[in-house]
Amino acid sequence: MTHQHRGPWFGRGGRTGGLLALVLAFLLALTACSGEGSGGESPQQQGEADDQSAPAKVVAQPADGAQGVGPRDPVKVSVTDGTIETVALKNPEGKEVAGELAGDKRSWSVTEPLGYDKTYTWSGTAVNSEGETTPIAGSFTTVSPSATMGGRLNVGDGKTYGIAMPITLTFDSPVTDKAAVERALSVETTPKTEGSWAWLESDTSVHWRPKEYWQPGTQVAVKALIYGVSMGDGAYGEADLTSNFTIGRSQVVKANTQTHRMQVYRDGQLVSDYPASFGLDSDPGRVTHSGTHVVMSKHSTYFMNNPGYGYEDFEVSWAVRISNNGEFTHAAPWSVGDQGSNNVSHGCINLSDANAKEYFDSALIGDPVEIEGSTQQLGPEDGDYHDWTYSWEEWTSMSALNG
């Protein structure tokens, strides 16, 4: 008789085999969830790491101990991984330097020029997100110049000048670092006016002129921020210079040595036509120079000197200087008979008393006086202002920043 076996069966496809597989899978899942042996941080350990913040880092510019810092060089303290809590930069006398804190409190910058040959010291604290502080400290020393160099502007605050007026900045000594100086100069105009600086034949003077005559009514602001600027050879600028002025009406003199006339155009209209006598054509030492002159000064009474031609302290009235070579317009009652027909002066434009006074009263410093017809040309040897004898291309080529 055959007996059937009804006990557990562990063969393929049996129910007991399936149960065993489920148990093993459950145990494996438990092991995986426990994280044991995985090498990773527990949640508690990760939280502890997040709570640890890096200390605030402070960087000063210039670096601690720096020497020879320019008074206008950038001076700044910056913080990473934190913000500035307090900061001060003090000079040797303990006075705090003016500065500005950035909106995010991560930097503070000096906003005024520093002094020459002084040691400045930082103090303050930076703080990280946990309230831990880092000191702000250190010091640096500014440059000690071998010399300081002053300058003079030819334009004054609140003044009104003619449409040919150049701006000149003249220094006490020759400038060797012209590019550094020119970068410290600016001319702002309303309306906008195209112009350029040019270093003329002398290393002691730089001029600015517009490409064309100024537009009447132009407002001009000149800034020469030369304090703390290297002039070269160890010399530095002594003080900043500024000026704000206005350009007046348009008045242009057109004079011709061959027609013996001096005509005045105001706002484009002929308003005066004077008979005149110019410098003697046959004598190169007396001939009036052709070219665009500029009114430089006015004198109701002036004493002329030319020892080579036998006169000193010779008094004239209503004198208007138009160059540095001794050329003026002025009253010359002694030459009225030649005015309008012959050139007999020593280089000046001779007018009658009435005409000289009328022109004197109308003239502004900076008005152009355009002369033509003579054998001699206005040039560098005639001194300031021969600015308008150059083409625009020649003028801009004399900028230290266009080399």
C-alpha positions as CSV (number, residue, x, y, z in Angstrom):
1,M,0.0,0.0,0.0
2,T,1.3,3.3,-0.9
3,H,1.3,6.2,1.8
4,Q,1.1,9.9,0.8
5,H,3.6,12.2,2.6
6,R,1.7,15.3,4.0
7,G,4.5,17.0,6.0
8,P,6.3,20.2,4.9
9,W,7.8,20.3,1.5
10,F,10.9,22.4,0.7
11,G,11.0,21.7,-2.9
12,R,10.7,24.2,-5.8
13,G,7.6,26.2,-5.8
14,G,6.5,25.2,-2.3
15,R,4.8,27.6,0.2
16,T,7.5,27.2,2.8
17,G,10.2,28.3,0.3
18,G,8.3,31.5,-0.5
19,L,8.0,32.4,3.2
20,L,11.7,32.0,3.7
21,A,12.4,34.4,0.9
22,L,10.1,37.0,2.4
23,V,11.9,36.7,5.8
24,L,15.3,37.2,4.2
25,A,14.2,40.2,2.2
26,F,12.8,41.8,5.4
27,L,16.1,41.3,7.3
28,L,18.0,42.8,4.4
29,A,15.8,45.9,4.4
30,L,16.2,46.3,8.2
31,T,20.0,46.3,7.8
32,A,19.9,48.8,5.0
33,C,17.7,51.3,7.0
34,S,19.9,51.1,10.0
35,G,22.8,52.7,8.1
36,E,25.3,50.6,9.9
37,G,28.5,50.1,8.1
38,S,27.6,52.8,5.5
39,G,30.3,55.3,6.6
40,G,27.9,58.3,6.5
41,E,27.1,60.8,9.3
42,S,24.0,60.4,11.4
43,P,21.4,63.1,11.3
44,Q,22.6,64.3,14.7
45,Q,26.2,64.5,13.5
46,Q,25.2,66.4,10.3
47,G,23.3,69.0,12.4
48,E,26.3,69.5,14.6
49,A,28.5,70.2,11.6
50,D,26.0,72.8,10.2
51,D,26.1,74.7,13.5
52,Q,29.9,75.4,13.1
53,S,30.5,78.7,11.2
54,A,33.8,79.8,9.7
55,P,35.4,82.9,11.4
56,A,35.1,86.2,9.6
57,K,38.1,86.9,7.3
58,V,39.4,90.5,7.1
59,V,41.5,91.8,4.2
60,A,42.9,95.4,4.2
61,Q,44.0,97.3,1.1
62,P,46.8,98.4,1.2
63,A,48.3,95.4,3.0
64,D,49.4,95.7,6.6
65,G,52.9,97.3,6.8
66,A,52.7,98.8,3.2
67,Q,55.0,101.8,2.6
68,G,54.8,104.6,0.1
69,V,51.0,104.6,-0.3
70,G,49.7,107.4,-2.5
71,P,47.3,109.8,-0.6
72,R,44.7,109.1,-3.3
73,D,45.3,105.3,-3.7
74,P,42.2,103.1,-2.9
75,V,42.1,102.4,0.9
76,K,39.6,99.7,1.9
77,V,38.9,96.9,4.4
78,S,36.8,93.9,3.3
79,V,35.2,91.0,5.1
80,T,34.2,87.5,3.9
81,D,32.2,85.0,6.0
82,G,30.9,87.9,8.1
83,T,30.2,91.6,8.4
84,I,31.9,94.7,9.8
85,E,30.8,95.5,13.3
86,T,33.0,98.5,14.0
87,V,35.9,100.1,12.0
88,A,38.1,103.2,12.1
89,L,41.2,104.4,10.4
90,K,43.2,106.9,12.3
91,N,46.1,109.2,11.5
92,P,49.0,109.6,13.9
93,E,47.1,112.3,15.8
94,G,44.2,110.0,16.5
95,K,41.8,111.7,14.1
96,E,39.5,109.4,12.2
97,V,39.6,109.4,8.5
98,A,36.2,109.8,6.7
99,G,34.9,106.7,5.1
100,E,31.7,104.9,3.9
101,L,30.3,101.5,5.0
102,A,28.8,99.4,2.2
103,G,25.2,98.5,2.4
104,D,25.9,94.8,3.0
105,K,28.4,95.8,5.7
106,R,31.1,93.7,4.1
107,S,33.4,96.6,3.2
108,W,34.4,100.1,4.3
109,S,36.2,102.6,2.0
110,V,38.1,105.8,2.7
111,T,36.3,108.8,1.1
112,E,38.9,111.6,1.5
113,P,42.6,112.0,0.5
114,L,45.1,111.0,3.1
115,G,48.1,113.1,4.2
116,Y,51.7,112.8,3.1
117,D,54.3,110.8,5.1
118,K,51.8,109.6,7.8
119,T,51.2,106.2,9.3
120,Y,47.5,105.2,9.5
121,T,46.2,102.5,11.8
122,W,43.1,100.3,11.5
123,S,40.9,99.3,14.4
124,G,37.6,97.5,14.8
125,T,35.9,94.1,14.6
126,A,34.3,91.9,12.2
127,V,31.7,89.3,13.2
128,N,30.4,86.0,11.8
129,S,26.9,84.6,11.9
130,E,27.5,83.0,15.3
131,G,28.6,86.3,16.8
132,E,32.3,85.4,16.9
133,T,34.5,88.4,16.4
134,T,37.7,88.9,14.4
135,P,39.8,92.0,15.0
136,I,40.4,94.6,12.3
137,A,44.0,95.8,12.7
138,G,47.1,96.8,10.9
139,S,48.7,99.9,9.6
140,F,50.4,101.4,6.5
141,T,52.4,104.6,5.7
142,T,51.8,107.1,2.9
143,V,54.5,108.4,0.6
144,S,57.0,111.0,1.5
145,P,57.4,113.3,-1.5
146,S,60.8,114.7,-2.5
147,A,58.8,117.9,-3.4
148,T,55.3,119.1,-3.7
149,M,54.3,121.0,-6.8
150,G,51.6,123.7,-6.9
151,G,49.6,124.8,-9.9
152,R,47.5,127.8,-11.1
153,L,44.4,127.9,-13.2
154,N,43.8,130.9,-15.6
155,V,40.1,130.9,-15.1
156,G,38.2,132.2,-12.0
157,D,35.0,131.2,-10.3
158,G,32.0,133.1,-11.5
159,K,33.8,134.8,-14.3
160,T,32.5,135.2,-17.9
161,Y,34.9,134.6,-20.8
162,G,34.9,134.9,-24.6
163,I,34.3,132.0,-27.0
164,A,38.0,131.3,-27.7
165,M,39.1,131.1,-24.0
166,P,41.5,128.3,-23.4
167,I,41.9,126.7,-19.9
168,T,45.4,126.6,-18.7
169,L,47.0,124.9,-15.7
170,T,50.5,126.0,-15.0
171,F,52.9,124.3,-12.6
172,D,55.8,125.5,-10.5
173,S,58.2,123.1,-12.1
174,P,58.4,120.8,-15.1
175,V,56.1,117.8,-15.0
176,T,57.6,114.4,-16.1
177,D,54.6,112.1,-15.5
178,K,52.2,114.0,-17.7
179,A,49.8,111.1,-18.2
180,A,49.2,110.8,-14.4
181,V,48.5,114.5,-14.2
182,E,46.2,114.6,-17.2
183,R,44.1,111.7,-15.8
184,A,43.5,113.9,-12.7
185,L,42.0,116.7,-14.8
186,S,38.4,117.1,-16.0
187,V,36.3,119.6,-17.8
188,E,32.5,119.3,-17.6
189,T,30.3,121.4,-19.8
190,T,26.7,122.2,-20.4
191,P,26.0,121.8,-23.2
192,K,28.4,119.0,-23.9
193,T,31.5,120.3,-25.7
194,E,34.2,118.4,-27.4
195,G,37.7,119.3,-26.3
196,S,41.1,118.0,-25.3
197,W,44.1,118.7,-23.1
198,A,47.4,119.4,-24.8
199,W,50.9,119.9,-23.4
200,L,52.4,122.7,-25.4
201,E,56.1,123.3,-25.9
202,S,56.7,123.8,-22.1
203,D,56.5,120.9,-19.6
204,T,55.1,123.3,-17.0
205,S,51.8,124.0,-18.7
206,V,48.8,122.0,-20.0
207,H,46.0,123.6,-21.9
208,W,42.4,122.6,-22.7
209,R,40.5,124.0,-25.6
210,P,37.3,123.0,-27.4
211,K,37.5,121.7,-31.0
212,E,35.7,124.8,-32.2
213,Y,34.9,128.1,-30.5
214,W,32.8,127.7,-27.4
215,Q,29.0,127.9,-27.8
216,P,27.8,131.1,-26.1
217,G,26.3,130.6,-22.7
218,T,28.2,127.3,-22.0
219,Q,28.6,126.5,-18.3
220,V,32.1,125.1,-17.5
221,A,33.4,123.2,-14.4
222,V,37.1,122.5,-14.3
223,K,38.6,120.1,-11.7
224,A,42.3,119.6,-11.3
225,L,42.5,116.9,-8.6
226,I,46.2,116.9,-8.5
227,Y,46.8,116.5,-4.7
228,G,48.4,113.2,-4.1
229,V,49.2,112.7,-7.8
230,S,52.7,111.7,-8.8
231,M,54.2,114.4,-11.1
232,G,57.3,112.3,-11.6
233,D,60.8,112.3,-10.1
234,G,59.4,112.0,-6.6
235,A,57.3,115.2,-6.8
236,Y,53.6,115.1,-5.9
237,G,50.7,117.5,-6.3
238,E,50.3,120.1,-3.6
239,A,46.6,121.0,-3.7
240,D,43.4,120.5,-5.8
241,L,42.2,123.3,-8.0
242,T,38.7,123.9,-9.3
243,S,36.8,126.6,-11.2
244,N,33.3,127.2,-12.5
245,F,32.8,129.8,-15.2
246,T,30.5,130.8,-18.1
247,I,31.1,131.6,-21.7
248,G,29.6,134.9,-22.7
249,R,28.2,136.2,-26.0
250,S,30.0,135.5,-29.3
251,Q,32.4,138.4,-30.3
252,V,35.0,137.9,-33.0
253,V,37.4,140.5,-34.3
254,K,38.5,140.1,-37.9
255,A,41.5,142.3,-38.8
256,N,43.5,142.5,-42.0
257,T,46.9,144.2,-42.2
258,Q,46.5,144.8,-46.0
259,T,43.0,146.4,-45.9
260,H,44.0,148.3,-42.7
261,R,40.6,147.5,-41.1
262,M,39.6,145.9,-37.8
263,Q,36.0,144.6,-37.9
264,V,34.0,143.4,-34.8
265,Y,31.3,140.7,-35.3
266,R,28.9,140.2,-32.4
267,D,26.6,137.1,-32.5
268,G,27.5,136.9,-36.2
269,Q,26.6,140.4,-37.1
270,L,29.1,143.2,-38.0
271,V,28.8,145.9,-35.3
272,S,32.0,147.9,-35.9
273,D,34.4,148.5,-38.7
274,Y,37.5,150.5,-37.6
275,P,40.3,152.0,-39.6
276,A,43.6,150.7,-38.1
277,S,47.3,150.8,-38.5
278,F,49.2,147.6,-37.9
279,G,52.9,146.8,-37.5
280,L,55.4,148.1,-40.1
281,D,55.5,145.4,-42.8
282,S,59.1,146.0,-43.8
283,D,60.5,145.3,-40.3
284,P,60.1,141.6,-39.1
285,G,60.6,142.9,-35.6
286,R,57.6,145.2,-35.9
287,V,55.1,143.4,-38.1
288,T,51.8,142.3,-36.6
289,H,51.6,138.5,-36.6
290,S,48.8,136.8,-38.5
291,G,46.7,134.0,-36.8
292,T,44.0,133.7,-34.2
293,H,45.0,135.7,-31.1
294,V,43.0,135.7,-27.8
295,V,42.2,138.6,-25.6
296,M,44.4,138.1,-22.5
297,S,43.9,141.2,-20.4
298,K,42.5,144.8,-20.4
299,H,44.2,148.0,-19.1
300,S,42.7,151.5,-19.2
301,T,46.3,152.7,-18.9
302,Y,49.3,150.7,-19.9
303,F,53.0,151.5,-20.1
304,M,54.8,150.1,-23.1
305,N,58.4,149.0,-23.0
306,N,60.6,148.2,-26.0
307,P,64.2,149.3,-25.3
308,G,65.4,147.8,-28.6
309,Y,63.3,150.4,-30.4
310,G,64.1,153.2,-28.0
311,Y,61.1,153.5,-25.7
312,E,60.3,152.6,-22.1
313,D,57.2,153.3,-20.0
314,F,55.4,154.8,-22.9
315,E,51.9,155.4,-21.8
316,V,48.9,154.3,-23.9
317,S,45.1,154.2,-23.2
318,W,42.5,151.5,-23.6
319,A,45.0,148.7,-24.1
320,V,43.7,145.2,-24.8
321,R,46.5,142.6,-24.8
322,I,46.1,139.9,-27.5
323,S,49.4,138.0,-27.2
324,N,52.5,137.7,-25.0
325,N,54.7,139.2,-27.7
326,G,53.7,142.8,-27.0
327,E,50.7,142.9,-29.3
328,F,47.8,145.0,-28.1
329,T,44.9,147.1,-29.5
330,H,45.2,150.6,-28.0
331,A,44.5,154.2,-28.7
332,A,47.2,155.9,-30.8
333,P,46.2,159.5,-31.5
334,W,49.6,160.1,-33.1
335,S,48.9,157.6,-35.9
336,V,45.3,158.6,-36.8
337,G,46.5,160.0,-40.1
338,D,47.8,156.5,-41.1
339,Q,45.0,154.5,-39.7
340,G,43.1,152.9,-42.5
341,S,45.9,153.4,-45.0
342,N,49.4,152.6,-43.7
343,N,51.0,150.3,-41.2
344,V,53.4,152.2,-38.9
345,S,53.1,150.6,-35.5
346,H,55.6,148.4,-33.6
347,G,53.2,145.5,-33.9
348,C,50.1,146.7,-32.1
349,I,46.8,147.6,-33.7
350,N,46.5,151.4,-33.5
351,L,43.0,152.9,-33.2
352,S,41.7,156.3,-32.6
353,D,40.8,157.2,-29.0
354,A,37.1,156.8,-29.5
355,N,37.4,153.6,-31.4
356,A,39.9,152.1,-28.9
357,K,37.6,153.0,-26.0
358,E,34.6,151.5,-27.7
359,Y,36.4,148.2,-28.5
360,F,37.9,148.2,-25.0
361,D,34.5,148.4,-23.4
362,S,33.1,145.6,-25.6
363,A,35.9,143.1,-25.2
364,L,35.9,140.0,-22.9
365,I,39.0,138.0,-21.8
366,G,39.0,135.0,-24.2
367,D,37.6,136.8,-27.3
368,P,39.2,135.7,-30.5
369,V,41.1,138.3,-32.6
370,E,41.7,136.8,-36.1
371,I,44.4,138.7,-38.0
372,E,45.5,138.0,-41.5
373,G,47.6,139.6,-44.2
374,S,51.0,139.8,-42.6
375,T,54.3,138.0,-43.4
376,Q,54.7,136.6,-39.8
377,Q,52.6,133.9,-38.2
378,L,51.6,133.7,-34.5
379,G,53.3,130.7,-32.9
380,P,54.8,129.1,-29.8
381,E,57.5,131.8,-29.5
382,D,54.6,134.3,-28.9
383,G,53.7,132.5,-25.7
384,D,50.1,132.1,-24.3
385,Y,47.7,132.0,-26.0
386,H,48.6,130.5,-29.4
387,D,46.2,127.5,-28.9
388,W,44.2,128.2,-32.0
389,T,47.1,128.1,-34.3
390,Y,47.0,124.3,-34.2
391,S,44.7,122.1,-36.3
392,W,42.5,119.8,-34.2
393,E,44.6,116.8,-35.2
394,E,47.7,118.6,-34.1
395,W,46.1,119.6,-30.9
396,T,44.9,116.2,-29.8
397,S,48.2,114.6,-30.7
398,M,49.8,116.7,-27.9
399,S,47.7,115.0,-25.2
400,A,49.8,112.7,-23.0
401,L,46.9,110.2,-23.1
402,N,47.0,110.0,-26.9
403,G,50.6,108.8,-27.3
